[in-house]
Structures are given as structure tokens and as C-alpha cells.
Amino acid sequence: MENTALIIIDLQIGVQPENVPLYNLANVLNGVNQRIRLFREKNNPIIFIQHNDSDLVLYSPEWQLFPELNARDTDIYINKTHANSFYKTDLNEQLRKLNINKIEICGAQTEYCVDTTIRMANG
């Protein structure tokens, strides 16, 4: 039996630099919200990964998730400081605790943190 979690990486206000909007942001957020809705219907866990560094300072306005996302207090939130969402976080422990054996990943800047997390999840 598959236990699947949805992992949403770096969909934070600060990943959209001023005057350079993220490509198709409204469509991306809409698509992610559709996946969130499907996961909620199946009572599957939703995990938000938020990067923090000198540009995305923890709890700053830039660090916040896009308000359009259907995030809830009951979701799991993990902070990271590296492109790899598993590096020095409790992501792996959370997945094990929930008996997750399949993950779906989406997020911002797929060529960086999403790609790195996918490669590390497979390792």
C-alpha cells in the first residue's frame, strides 16, 4: 500500500524578485493548490519546505509562503538552509514517522532546490 506525501518547496514571496515576476506564477500556484486539494481529500500529508538565508530571513515577509497557497496550520512545515531539503532538517524523520513510501514534489526554482531534493530523496 502506498502512503504518499506532497512536498512543496520554496513557494515563498522572496523567491520572486521585485520587477521580475516568476513565470506563470498564478498558474503554478493554482496547480499546486489543485494538488493540495487532492491530497487533503485522501488525508495524505502536505509538507511545506521553506528556505531561509540572508535574503529569506526566517519569519520575514519575504520568507512567508505565497498567501494564495492553501496552507493550513495542520500541515507540516520544515525550514532549510541548503538546496537539499533533507540536509540538516527533520524531513526524513517526518516521512518515516508517517510511513511515507512515495512522495510528490513541486515548488519554485525547479532547477535548484526541487532538483536537488529529488536527487537526494532517491539516494
Backbone as XML, in Angstrom:
<?xml version="1.0"?>
<chain id="A" units="angstrom">
  <residue number="1" name="MET">
    <atom name="N" x="0.829" y="-1.179" z="0.000"/>
    <atom name="CA" x="0.000" y="0.000" z="0.000"/>
    <atom name="C" x="0.880" y="1.252" z="0.000"/>
  </residue>
  <residue number="2" name="GLU">
    <atom name="N" x="0.500" y="2.209" z="-0.815"/>
    <atom name="CA" x="1.302" y="3.422" z="-0.909"/>
    <atom name="C" x="0.808" y="4.483" z="0.062"/>
  </residue>
  <residue number="3" name="ASN">
    <atom name="N" x="1.741" y="5.059" z="0.777"/>
    <atom name="CA" x="1.483" y="6.217" z="1.624"/>
    <atom name="C" x="2.249" y="7.370" z="0.999"/>
  </residue>
  <residue number="4" name="THR">
    <atom name="N" x="1.517" y="8.337" z="0.467"/>
    <atom name="CA" x="2.120" y="9.408" z="-0.310"/>
    <atom name="C" x="2.016" y="10.744" z="0.411"/>
  </residue>
  <residue number="5" name="ALA">
    <atom name="N" x="3.074" y="11.523" z="0.332"/>
    <atom name="CA" x="3.085" y="12.880" z="0.875"/>
    <atom name="C" x="3.371" y="13.861" z="-0.254"/>
  </residue>
  <residue number="6" name="LEU">
    <atom name="N" x="2.787" y="15.037" z="-0.135"/>
    <atom name="CA" x="3.057" y="16.130" z="-1.064"/>
    <atom name="C" x="4.058" y="17.062" z="-0.404"/>
  </residue>
  <residue number="7" name="ILE">
    <atom name="N" x="5.178" y="17.304" z="-1.074"/>
    <atom name="CA" x="6.214" y="18.203" z="-0.566"/>
    <atom name="C" x="6.261" y="19.423" z="-1.480"/>
  </residue>
  <residue number="8" name="ILE">
    <atom name="N" x="6.076" y="20.588" z="-0.883"/>
    <atom name="CA" x="6.044" y="21.855" z="-1.627"/>
    <atom name="C" x="7.257" y="22.662" z="-1.186"/>
  </residue>
  <residue number="9" name="ILE">
    <atom name="N" x="8.136" y="22.948" z="-2.133"/>
    <atom name="CA" x="9.430" y="23.545" z="-1.811"/>
    <atom name="C" x="9.524" y="24.999" z="-2.276"/>
  </residue>
  <residue number="10" name="ASP">
    <atom name="N" x="9.854" y="25.874" z="-1.347"/>
    <atom name="CA" x="10.261" y="27.260" z="-1.617"/>
    <atom name="C" x="9.226" y="28.124" z="-2.332"/>
  </residue>
  <residue number="11" name="LEU">
    <atom name="N" x="7.967" y="27.867" z="-2.171"/>
    <atom name="CA" x="6.966" y="28.765" z="-2.764"/>
    <atom name="C" x="6.749" y="29.929" z="-1.803"/>
  </residue>
  <residue number="12" name="GLN">
    <atom name="N" x="7.782" y="30.759" z="-1.731"/>
    <atom name="CA" x="7.857" y="31.869" z="-0.795"/>
    <atom name="C" x="7.900" y="33.192" z="-1.544"/>
  </residue>
  <residue number="13" name="ILE">
    <atom name="N" x="7.370" y="34.215" z="-0.911"/>
    <atom name="CA" x="7.284" y="35.534" z="-1.529"/>
    <atom name="C" x="8.648" y="36.012" z="-2.014"/>
  </residue>
  <residue number="14" name="GLY">
    <atom name="N" x="9.691" y="35.772" z="-1.261"/>
    <atom name="CA" x="11.024" y="36.263" z="-1.594"/>
    <atom name="C" x="11.704" y="35.580" z="-2.762"/>
  </residue>
  <residue number="15" name="VAL">
    <atom name="N" x="11.172" y="34.470" z="-3.262"/>
    <atom name="CA" x="11.790" y="33.845" z="-4.429"/>
    <atom name="C" x="11.379" y="34.557" z="-5.705"/>
  </residue>
  <residue number="16" name="GLN">
    <atom name="N" x="10.484" y="35.521" z="-5.585"/>
    <atom name="CA" x="10.054" y="36.327" z="-6.728"/>
    <atom name="C" x="10.673" y="37.710" z="-6.576"/>
  </residue>
  <residue number="17" name="PRO">
    <atom name="N" x="11.832" y="37.930" z="-7.191"/>
    <atom name="CA" x="12.476" y="39.239" z="-7.051"/>
    <atom name="C" x="11.572" y="40.355" z="-7.582"/>
  </residue>
  <residue number="18" name="GLU">
    <atom name="N" x="11.705" y="41.526" z="-6.974"/>
    <atom name="CA" x="10.936" y="42.671" z="-7.451"/>
    <atom name="C" x="11.241" y="42.914" z="-8.926"/>
  </residue>
  <residue number="19" name="ASN">
    <atom name="N" x="10.230" y="43.294" z="-9.670"/>
    <atom name="CA" x="10.328" y="43.615" z="-11.104"/>
    <atom name="C" x="10.649" y="42.406" z="-11.982"/>
  </residue>
  <residue number="20" name="VAL">
    <atom name="N" x="10.756" y="41.207" z="-11.401"/>
    <atom name="CA" x="10.994" y="40.002" z="-12.185"/>
    <atom name="C" x="10.017" y="38.924" z="-11.706"/>
  </residue>
  <residue number="21" name="PRO">
    <atom name="N" x="8.769" y="39.002" z="-12.144"/>
    <atom name="CA" x="7.795" y="38.021" z="-11.658"/>
    <atom name="C" x="8.157" y="36.608" z="-12.099"/>
  </residue>
  <residue number="22" name="LEU">
    <atom name="N" x="7.850" y="35.657" z="-11.253"/>
    <atom name="CA" x="8.062" y="34.260" z="-11.610"/>
    <atom name="C" x="7.189" y="33.917" z="-12.804"/>
  </residue>
  <residue number="23" name="TYR">
    <atom name="N" x="7.714" y="33.152" z="-13.702"/>
    <atom name="CA" x="6.995" y="32.763" z="-14.898"/>
    <atom name="C" x="5.711" y="32.045" z="-14.546"/>
  </residue>
  <residue number="24" name="ASN">
    <atom name="N" x="4.591" y="32.563" z="-15.024"/>
    <atom name="CA" x="3.302" y="31.892" z="-14.872"/>
    <atom name="C" x="2.943" y="31.607" z="-13.421"/>
  </residue>
  <residue number="25" name="LEU">
    <atom name="N" x="3.289" y="32.521" z="-12.512"/>
    <atom name="CA" x="3.109" y="32.284" z="-11.083"/>
    <atom name="C" x="1.668" y="31.917" z="-10.739"/>
  </residue>
  <residue number="26" name="ALA">
    <atom name="N" x="0.703" y="32.629" z="-11.270"/>
    <atom name="CA" x="-0.701" y="32.338" z="-10.942"/>
    <atom name="C" x="-1.060" y="30.903" z="-11.324"/>
  </residue>
  <residue number="27" name="ASN">
    <atom name="N" x="-0.596" y="30.450" z="-12.487"/>
    <atom name="CA" x="-0.874" y="29.078" z="-12.911"/>
    <atom name="C" x="-0.154" y="28.057" z="-12.036"/>
  </residue>
  <residue number="28" name="VAL">
    <atom name="N" x="1.073" y="28.372" z="-11.639"/>
    <atom name="CA" x="1.821" y="27.469" z="-10.768"/>
    <atom name="C" x="1.093" y="27.315" z="-9.438"/>
  </residue>
  <residue number="29" name="LEU">
    <atom name="N" x="0.709" y="28.434" z="-8.827"/>
    <atom name="CA" x="0.021" y="28.382" z="-7.537"/>
    <atom name="C" x="-1.318" y="27.671" z="-7.658"/>
  </residue>
  <residue number="30" name="ASN">
    <atom name="N" x="-2.023" y="27.906" z="-8.746"/>
    <atom name="CA" x="-3.292" y="27.217" z="-8.974"/>
    <atom name="C" x="-3.071" y="25.705" z="-9.078"/>
  </residue>
  <residue number="31" name="GLY">
    <atom name="N" x="-2.063" y="25.311" z="-9.834"/>
    <atom name="CA" x="-1.755" y="23.887" z="-9.980"/>
    <atom name="C" x="-1.360" y="23.243" z="-8.654"/>
  </residue>
  <residue number="32" name="VAL">
    <atom name="N" x="-0.563" y="23.934" z="-7.868"/>
    <atom name="CA" x="-0.164" y="23.405" z="-6.558"/>
    <atom name="C" x="-1.385" y="23.288" z="-5.653"/>
  </residue>
  <residue number="33" name="ASN">
    <atom name="N" x="-2.248" y="24.293" z="-5.679"/>
    <atom name="CA" x="-3.464" y="24.221" z="-4.858"/>
    <atom name="C" x="-4.369" y="23.069" z="-5.277"/>
  </residue>
  <residue number="34" name="GLN">
    <atom name="N" x="-4.390" y="22.750" z="-6.561"/>
    <atom name="CA" x="-5.160" y="21.586" z="-7.011"/>
    <atom name="C" x="-4.585" y="20.303" z="-6.424"/>
  </residue>
  <residue number="35" name="ARG">
    <atom name="N" x="-3.267" y="20.184" z="-6.406"/>
    <atom name="CA" x="-2.625" y="19.004" z="-5.817"/>
    <atom name="C" x="-2.902" y="18.958" z="-4.305"/>
  </residue>
  <residue number="36" name="ILE">
    <atom name="N" x="-2.823" y="20.109" z="-3.647"/>
    <atom name="CA" x="-3.115" y="20.171" z="-2.213"/>
    <atom name="C" x="-4.533" y="19.664" z="-1.956"/>
  </residue>
  <residue number="37" name="ARG">
    <atom name="N" x="-5.484" y="20.124" z="-2.753"/>
    <atom name="CA" x="-6.879" y="19.706" z="-2.576"/>
    <atom name="C" x="-7.013" y="18.187" z="-2.706"/>
  </residue>
  <residue number="38" name="LEU">
    <atom name="N" x="-6.363" y="17.610" z="-3.718"/>
    <atom name="CA" x="-6.427" y="16.161" z="-3.900"/>
    <atom name="C" x="-5.805" y="15.413" z="-2.731"/>
  </residue>
  <residue number="39" name="PHE">
    <atom name="N" x="-4.692" y="15.907" z="-2.233"/>
    <atom name="CA" x="-4.040" y="15.256" z="-1.099"/>
    <atom name="C" x="-4.893" y="15.376" z="0.156"/>
  </residue>
  <residue number="40" name="ARG">
    <atom name="N" x="-5.528" y="16.516" z="0.353"/>
    <atom name="CA" x="-6.413" y="16.686" z="1.519"/>
    <atom name="C" x="-7.593" y="15.723" z="1.447"/>
  </residue>
  <residue number="41" name="GLU">
    <atom name="N" x="-8.168" y="15.553" z="0.254"/>
    <atom name="CA" x="-9.308" y="14.646" z="0.080"/>
    <atom name="C" x="-8.945" y="13.218" z="0.491"/>
  </residue>
  <residue number="42" name="LYS">
    <atom name="N" x="-7.689" y="12.847" z="0.287"/>
    <atom name="CA" x="-7.227" y="11.495" z="0.637"/>
    <atom name="C" x="-6.583" y="11.440" z="2.020"/>
  </residue>
  <residue number="43" name="ASN">
    <atom name="N" x="-6.609" y="12.577" z="2.732"/>
    <atom name="CA" x="-5.974" y="12.676" z="4.057"/>
    <atom name="C" x="-4.494" y="12.336" z="4.018"/>
  </residue>
  <residue number="44" name="ASN">
    <atom name="N" x="-3.837" y="12.685" z="2.913"/>
    <atom name="CA" x="-2.393" y="12.486" z="2.801"/>
    <atom name="C" x="-1.675" y="13.740" z="3.289"/>
  </residue>
  <residue number="45" name="PRO">
    <atom name="N" x="-0.524" y="13.574" z="3.898"/>
    <atom name="CA" x="0.184" y="14.724" z="4.467"/>
    <atom name="C" x="0.719" y="15.690" z="3.415"/>
  </residue>
  <residue number="46" name="ILE">
    <atom name="N" x="0.746" y="16.956" z="3.817"/>
    <atom name="CA" x="1.275" y="18.033" z="2.991"/>
    <atom name="C" x="2.401" y="18.678" z="3.789"/>
  </residue>
  <residue number="47" name="ILE">
    <atom name="N" x="3.557" y="18.778" z="3.146"/>
    <atom name="CA" x="4.753" y="19.300" z="3.808"/>
    <atom name="C" x="5.253" y="20.509" z="3.037"/>
  </residue>
  <residue number="48" name="PHE">
    <atom name="N" x="5.344" y="21.634" z="3.725"/>
    <atom name="CA" x="5.888" y="22.850" z="3.127"/>
    <atom name="C" x="7.328" y="23.010" z="3.588"/>
  </residue>
  <residue number="49" name="ILE">
    <atom name="N" x="8.220" y="23.169" z="2.618"/>
    <atom name="CA" x="9.630" y="23.406" z="2.904"/>
    <atom name="C" x="9.900" y="24.881" z="2.623"/>
  </residue>
  <residue number="50" name="GLN">
    <atom name="N" x="10.483" y="25.571" z="3.605"/>
    <atom name="CA" x="10.788" y="26.990" z="3.436"/>
    <atom name="C" x="12.275" y="27.225" z="3.642"/>
  </residue>
  <residue number="51" name="HIS">
    <atom name="N" x="12.866" y="27.869" z="2.646"/>
    <atom name="CA" x="14.289" y="28.183" z="2.708"/>
    <atom name="C" x="14.483" y="29.425" z="3.560"/>
  </residue>
  <residue number="52" name="ASN">
    <atom name="N" x="15.572" y="29.450" z="4.304"/>
    <atom name="CA" x="15.937" y="30.696" z="4.975"/>
    <atom name="C" x="17.432" y="30.913" z="4.871"/>
  </residue>
  <residue number="53" name="ASP">
    <atom name="N" x="17.765" y="32.167" z="4.570"/>
    <atom name="CA" x="19.149" y="32.609" z="4.441"/>
    <atom name="C" x="19.151" y="34.125" z="4.572"/>
  </residue>
  <residue number="54" name="SER">
    <atom name="N" x="20.209" y="34.785" z="4.116"/>
    <atom name="CA" x="20.301" y="36.240" z="4.277"/>
    <atom name="C" x="19.262" y="36.995" z="3.448"/>
  </residue>
  <residue number="55" name="ASP">
    <atom name="N" x="18.750" y="36.389" z="2.383"/>
    <atom name="CA" x="17.707" y="37.026" z="1.575"/>
    <atom name="C" x="16.303" y="36.614" z="2.008"/>
  </residue>
  <residue number="56" name="LEU">
    <atom name="N" x="16.182" y="35.449" z="2.579"/>
    <atom name="CA" x="14.894" y="34.932" z="3.060"/>
    <atom name="C" x="15.018" y="34.711" z="4.572"/>
  </residue>
  <residue number="57" name="VAL">
    <atom name="N" x="15.035" y="35.807" z="5.289"/>
    <atom name="CA" x="15.253" y="35.762" z="6.731"/>
    <atom name="C" x="14.035" y="35.142" z="7.409"/>
  </residue>
  <residue number="58" name="LEU">
    <atom name="N" x="14.312" y="34.190" z="8.289"/>
    <atom name="CA" x="13.270" y="33.473" z="8.998"/>
    <atom name="C" x="12.211" y="34.429" z="9.547"/>
  </residue>
  <residue number="59" name="TYR">
    <atom name="N" x="10.957" y="34.151" z="9.219"/>
    <atom name="CA" x="9.763" y="34.895" z="9.660"/>
    <atom name="C" x="9.613" y="36.285" z="9.035"/>
  </residue>
  <residue number="60" name="SER">
    <atom name="N" x="10.500" y="36.673" z="8.137"/>
    <atom name="CA" x="10.360" y="37.964" z="7.458"/>
    <atom name="C" x="9.242" y="37.869" z="6.422"/>
  </residue>
  <residue number="61" name="PRO">
    <atom name="N" x="8.769" y="39.009" z="5.907"/>
    <atom name="CA" x="7.739" y="38.962" z="4.859"/>
    <atom name="C" x="8.185" y="38.162" z="3.633"/>
  </residue>
  <residue number="62" name="GLU">
    <atom name="N" x="9.459" y="38.253" z="3.265"/>
    <atom name="CA" x="9.978" y="37.539" z="2.103"/>
    <atom name="C" x="9.996" y="36.025" z="2.332"/>
  </residue>
  <residue number="63" name="TRP">
    <atom name="N" x="10.181" y="35.609" z="3.560"/>
    <atom name="CA" x="10.257" y="34.191" z="3.916"/>
    <atom name="C" x="8.883" y="33.520" z="3.882"/>
  </residue>
  <residue number="64" name="GLN">
    <atom name="N" x="7.817" y="34.289" z="4.005"/>
    <atom name="CA" x="6.463" y="33.745" z="4.074"/>
    <atom name="C" x="6.080" y="33.033" z="2.775"/>
  </residue>
  <residue number="65" name="LEU">
    <atom name="N" x="5.225" y="32.048" z="2.904"/>
    <atom name="CA" x="4.664" y="31.380" z="1.726"/>
    <atom name="C" x="3.765" y="32.352" z="0.977"/>
  </residue>
  <residue number="66" name="PHE">
    <atom name="N" x="3.600" y="32.115" z="-0.321"/>
    <atom name="CA" x="2.651" y="32.926" z="-1.070"/>
    <atom name="C" x="1.279" y="32.787" z="-0.413"/>
  </residue>
  <residue number="67" name="PRO">
    <atom name="N" x="0.600" y="33.889" z="-0.142"/>
    <atom name="CA" x="-0.685" y="33.816" z="0.560"/>
    <atom name="C" x="-1.768" y="33.081" z="-0.224"/>
  </residue>
  <residue number="68" name="GLU">
    <atom name="N" x="-1.604" y="32.946" z="-1.526"/>
    <atom name="CA" x="-2.582" y="32.238" z="-2.348"/>
    <atom name="C" x="-2.571" y="30.729" z="-2.106"/>
  </residue>
  <residue number="69" name="LEU">
    <atom name="N" x="-1.497" y="30.222" z="-1.503"/>
    <atom name="CA" x="-1.403" y="28.785" z="-1.244"/>
    <atom name="C" x="-2.397" y="28.373" z="-0.163"/>
  </residue>
  <residue number="70" name="ASN">
    <atom name="N" x="-2.967" y="27.220" z="-0.334"/>
    <atom name="CA" x="-3.917" y="26.689" z="0.629"/>
    <atom name="C" x="-3.164" y="25.943" z="1.735"/>
  </residue>
  <residue number="71" name="ALA">
    <atom name="N" x="-2.376" y="26.699" z="2.479"/>
    <atom name="CA" x="-1.609" y="26.128" z="3.595"/>
    <atom name="C" x="-2.451" y="26.221" z="4.861"/>
  </residue>
  <residue number="72" name="ARG">
    <atom name="N" x="-2.348" y="25.200" z="5.701"/>
    <atom name="CA" x="-3.097" y="25.157" z="6.959"/>
    <atom name="C" x="-2.145" y="24.918" z="8.127"/>
  </residue>
  <residue number="73" name="ASP">
    <atom name="N" x="-2.586" y="25.302" z="9.284"/>
    <atom name="CA" x="-1.779" y="25.096" z="10.493"/>
    <atom name="C" x="-1.493" y="23.620" z="10.748"/>
  </residue>
  <residue number="74" name="THR">
    <atom name="N" x="-2.368" y="22.757" z="10.256"/>
    <atom name="CA" x="-2.203" y="21.317" z="10.478"/>
    <atom name="C" x="-1.190" y="20.680" z="9.532"/>
  </residue>
  <residue number="75" name="ASP">
    <atom name="N" x="-0.731" y="21.426" z="8.521"/>
    <atom name="CA" x="0.295" y="20.909" z="7.619"/>
    <atom name="C" x="1.632" y="20.871" z="8.346"/>
  </residue>
  <residue number="76" name="ILE">
    <atom name="N" x="2.591" y="20.213" z="7.744"/>
    <atom name="CA" x="3.936" y="20.122" z="8.311"/>
    <atom name="C" x="4.794" y="21.194" z="7.656"/>
  </residue>
  <residue number="77" name="TYR">
    <atom name="N" x="5.577" y="21.906" z="8.472"/>
    <atom name="CA" x="6.446" y="22.972" z="7.983"/>
    <atom name="C" x="7.876" y="22.674" z="8.407"/>
  </residue>
  <residue number="78" name="ILE">
    <atom name="N" x="8.782" y="22.762" z="7.438"/>
    <atom name="CA" x="10.188" y="22.472" z="7.692"/>
    <atom name="C" x="11.018" y="23.602" z="7.108"/>
  </residue>
  <residue number="79" name="ASN">
    <atom name="N" x="11.971" y="24.093" z="7.887"/>
    <atom name="CA" x="12.897" y="25.119" z="7.427"/>
    <atom name="C" x="14.183" y="24.465" z="6.970"/>
  </residue>
  <residue number="80" name="LYS">
    <atom name="N" x="14.755" y="25.041" z="5.919"/>
    <atom name="CA" x="16.029" y="24.532" z="5.412"/>
    <atom name="C" x="16.961" y="25.691" z="5.104"/>
  </residue>
  <residue number="81" name="THR">
    <atom name="N" x="18.243" y="25.410" z="5.043"/>
    <atom name="CA" x="19.250" y="26.421" z="4.716"/>
    <atom name="C" x="20.123" y="25.977" z="3.544"/>
  </residue>
  <residue number="82" name="HIS">
    <atom name="N" x="19.711" y="24.932" z="2.879"/>
    <atom name="CA" x="20.511" y="24.310" z="1.810"/>
    <atom name="C" x="19.564" y="23.923" z="0.687"/>
  </residue>
  <residue number="83" name="ALA">
    <atom name="N" x="20.082" y="23.755" z="-0.520"/>
    <atom name="CA" x="19.243" y="23.336" z="-1.649"/>
    <atom name="C" x="18.610" y="21.972" z="-1.417"/>
  </residue>
  <residue number="84" name="ASN">
    <atom name="N" x="19.268" y="21.123" z="-0.660"/>
    <atom name="CA" x="18.771" y="19.789" z="-0.334"/>
    <atom name="C" x="17.834" y="19.888" z="0.872"/>
  </residue>
  <residue number="85" name="SER">
    <atom name="N" x="16.556" y="19.625" z="0.665"/>
    <atom name="CA" x="15.574" y="19.725" z="1.756"/>
    <atom name="C" x="15.787" y="18.695" z="2.851"/>
  </residue>
  <residue number="86" name="PHE">
    <atom name="N" x="16.627" y="17.697" z="2.608"/>
    <atom name="CA" x="16.931" y="16.686" z="3.619"/>
    <atom name="C" x="18.128" y="17.074" z="4.481"/>
  </residue>
  <residue number="87" name="TYR">
    <atom name="N" x="18.946" y="18.002" z="4.001"/>
    <atom name="CA" x="20.200" y="18.352" z="4.673"/>
    <atom name="C" x="19.931" y="19.139" z="5.954"/>
  </residue>
  <residue number="88" name="LYS">
    <atom name="N" x="20.324" y="18.551" z="7.087"/>
    <atom name="CA" x="20.188" y="19.171" z="8.405"/>
    <atom name="C" x="18.751" y="19.619" z="8.705"/>
  </residue>
  <residue number="89" name="THR">
    <atom name="N" x="17.767" y="18.811" z="8.251"/>
    <atom name="CA" x="16.361" y="19.038" z="8.597"/>
    <atom name="C" x="15.805" y="17.718" z="9.133"/>
  </residue>
  <residue number="90" name="ASP">
    <atom name="N" x="14.570" y="17.762" z="9.580"/>
    <atom name="CA" x="13.943" y="16.522" z="10.041"/>
    <atom name="C" x="12.980" y="15.955" z="8.992"/>
  </residue>
  <residue number="91" name="LEU">
    <atom name="N" x="13.163" y="16.315" z="7.720"/>
    <atom name="CA" x="12.273" y="15.830" z="6.667"/>
    <atom name="C" x="12.247" y="14.305" z="6.620"/>
  </residue>
  <residue number="92" name="ASN">
    <atom name="N" x="13.396" y="13.680" z="6.616"/>
    <atom name="CA" x="13.442" y="12.219" z="6.547"/>
    <atom name="C" x="12.739" y="11.588" z="7.753"/>
  </residue>
  <residue number="93" name="GLU">
    <atom name="N" x="12.966" y="12.139" z="8.936"/>
    <atom name="CA" x="12.308" y="11.608" z="10.134"/>
    <atom name="C" x="10.787" y="11.764" z="10.041"/>
  </residue>
  <residue number="94" name="GLN">
    <atom name="N" x="10.334" y="12.917" z="9.526"/>
    <atom name="CA" x="8.892" y="13.142" z="9.364"/>
    <atom name="C" x="8.292" y="12.109" z="8.409"/>
  </residue>
  <residue number="95" name="LEU">
    <atom name="N" x="8.970" y="11.864" z="7.301"/>
    <atom name="CA" x="8.474" y="10.888" z="6.330"/>
    <atom name="C" x="8.427" y="9.490" z="6.930"/>
  </residue>
  <residue number="96" name="ARG">
    <atom name="N" x="9.458" y="9.124" z="7.670"/>
    <atom name="CA" x="9.483" y="7.801" z="8.312"/>
    <atom name="C" x="8.373" y="7.679" z="9.354"/>
  </residue>
  <residue number="97" name="LYS">
    <atom name="N" x="8.200" y="8.730" z="10.157"/>
    <atom name="CA" x="7.171" y="8.716" z="11.201"/>
    <atom name="C" x="5.773" y="8.525" z="10.602"/>
  </residue>
  <residue number="98" name="LEU">
    <atom name="N" x="5.558" y="9.079" z="9.410"/>
    <atom name="CA" x="4.266" y="8.969" z="8.732"/>
    <atom name="C" x="4.173" y="7.729" z="7.843"/>
  </residue>
  <residue number="99" name="ASN">
    <atom name="N" x="5.223" y="6.909" z="7.832"/>
    <atom name="CA" x="5.284" y="5.708" z="6.990"/>
    <atom name="C" x="5.093" y="6.035" z="5.506"/>
  </residue>
  <residue number="100" name="ILE">
    <atom name="N" x="5.706" y="7.108" z="5.072"/>
    <atom name="CA" x="5.601" y="7.533" z="3.676"/>
    <atom name="C" x="6.577" y="6.725" z="2.835"/>
  </residue>
  <residue number="101" name="ASN">
    <atom name="N" x="6.080" y="6.159" z="1.738"/>
    <atom name="CA" x="6.956" y="5.433" z="0.828"/>
    <atom name="C" x="6.894" y="5.984" z="-0.590"/>
  </residue>
  <residue number="102" name="LYS">
    <atom name="N" x="6.151" y="7.070" z="-0.770"/>
    <atom name="CA" x="6.078" y="7.733" z="-2.071"/>
    <atom name="C" x="5.885" y="9.222" z="-1.819"/>
  </residue>
  <residue number="103" name="ILE">
    <atom name="N" x="6.617" y="10.045" z="-2.580"/>
    <atom name="CA" x="6.461" y="11.489" z="-2.428"/>
    <atom name="C" x="6.197" y="12.122" z="-3.787"/>
  </residue>
  <residue number="104" name="GLU">
    <atom name="N" x="5.463" y="13.207" z="-3.745"/>
    <atom name="CA" x="5.260" y="14.060" z="-4.912"/>
    <atom name="C" x="5.837" y="15.415" z="-4.527"/>
  </residue>
  <residue number="105" name="ILE">
    <atom name="N" x="6.651" y="15.969" z="-5.403"/>
    <atom name="CA" x="7.350" y="17.210" z="-5.093"/>
    <atom name="C" x="7.001" y="18.272" z="-6.124"/>
  </residue>
  <residue number="106" name="CYS">
    <atom name="N" x="6.747" y="19.479" z="-5.627"/>
    <atom name="CA" x="6.552" y="20.630" z="-6.507"/>
    <atom name="C" x="7.151" y="21.843" z="-5.809"/>
  </residue>
  <residue number="107" name="GLY">
    <atom name="N" x="7.288" y="22.932" z="-6.543"/>
    <atom name="CA" x="7.826" y="24.126" z="-5.909"/>
    <atom name="C" x="8.394" y="25.113" z="-6.889"/>
  </residue>
  <residue number="108" name="ALA">
    <atom name="N" x="9.138" y="26.052" z="-6.337"/>
    <atom name="CA" x="9.742" y="27.125" z="-7.118"/>
    <atom name="C" x="11.181" y="26.761" z="-7.471"/>
  </residue>
  <residue number="109" name="GLN">
    <atom name="N" x="11.667" y="27.380" z="-8.503"/>
    <atom name="CA" x="13.054" y="27.214" z="-8.946"/>
    <atom name="C" x="13.418" y="25.738" z="-9.044"/>
  </residue>
  <residue number="110" name="THR">
    <atom name="N" x="12.714" y="25.050" z="-9.924"/>
    <atom name="CA" x="12.880" y="23.598" z="-10.022"/>
    <atom name="C" x="14.301" y="23.177" z="-10.353"/>
  </residue>
  <residue number="111" name="GLU">
    <atom name="N" x="15.065" y="24.035" z="-10.980"/>
    <atom name="CA" x="16.434" y="23.664" z="-11.355"/>
    <atom name="C" x="17.392" y="23.709" z="-10.165"/>
  </residue>
  <residue number="112" name="TYR">
    <atom name="N" x="16.944" y="24.195" z="-9.025"/>
    <atom name="CA" x="17.806" y="24.282" z="-7.848"/>
    <atom name="C" x="17.322" y="23.336" z="-6.744"/>
  </residue>
  <residue number="113" name="CYS">
    <atom name="N" x="16.519" y="23.855" z="-5.851"/>
    <atom name="CA" x="16.145" y="23.091" z="-4.650"/>
    <atom name="C" x="15.246" y="21.902" z="-4.949"/>
  </residue>
  <residue number="114" name="VAL">
    <atom name="N" x="14.337" y="22.040" z="-5.891"/>
    <atom name="CA" x="13.470" y="20.903" z="-6.218"/>
    <atom name="C" x="14.320" y="19.784" z="-6.806"/>
  </residue>
  <residue number="115" name="ASP">
    <atom name="N" x="15.166" y="20.111" z="-7.771"/>
    <atom name="CA" x="16.038" y="19.115" z="-8.399"/>
    <atom name="C" x="16.946" y="18.446" z="-7.365"/>
  </residue>
  <residue number="116" name="THR">
    <atom name="N" x="17.570" y="19.234" z="-6.525"/>
    <atom name="CA" x="18.478" y="18.677" z="-5.530"/>
    <atom name="C" x="17.745" y="17.764" z="-4.561"/>
  </residue>
  <residue number="117" name="THR">
    <atom name="N" x="16.574" y="18.188" z="-4.102"/>
    <atom name="CA" x="15.796" y="17.368" z="-3.175"/>
    <atom name="C" x="15.359" y="16.055" z="-3.827"/>
  </residue>
  <residue number="118" name="ILE">
    <atom name="N" x="14.959" y="16.114" z="-5.076"/>
    <atom name="CA" x="14.561" y="14.887" z="-5.783"/>
    <atom name="C" x="15.744" y="13.927" z="-5.850"/>
  </residue>
  <residue number="119" name="ARG">
    <atom name="N" x="16.924" y="14.445" z="-6.210"/>
    <atom name="CA" x="18.096" y="13.570" z="-6.306"/>
    <atom name="C" x="18.469" y="12.970" z="-4.954"/>
  </residue>
  <residue number="120" name="MET">
    <atom name="N" x="18.344" y="13.744" z="-3.869"/>
    <atom name="CA" x="18.690" y="13.232" z="-2.554"/>
    <atom name="C" x="17.617" y="12.275" z="-2.032"/>
  </residue>
  <residue number="121" name="ALA">
    <atom name="N" x="16.377" y="12.486" z="-2.396"/>
    <atom name="CA" x="15.299" y="11.575" z="-1.956"/>
    <atom name="C" x="15.477" y="10.209" z="-2.582"/>
  </residue>
  <residue number="122" name="ASN">
    <atom name="N" x="16.044" y="10.174" z="-3.746"/>
    <atom name="CA" x="16.223" y="8.922" z="-4.478"/>
    <atom name="C" x="17.464" y="8.168" z="-4.030"/>
  </residue>
  <residue number="123" name="GLY">
    <atom name="N" x="18.295" y="8.824" z="-3.265"/>
    <atom name="CA" x="19.566" y="8.227" z="-2.879"/>
    <atom name="C" x="19.505" y="7.367" z="-1.664"/>
  </residue>
</chain>
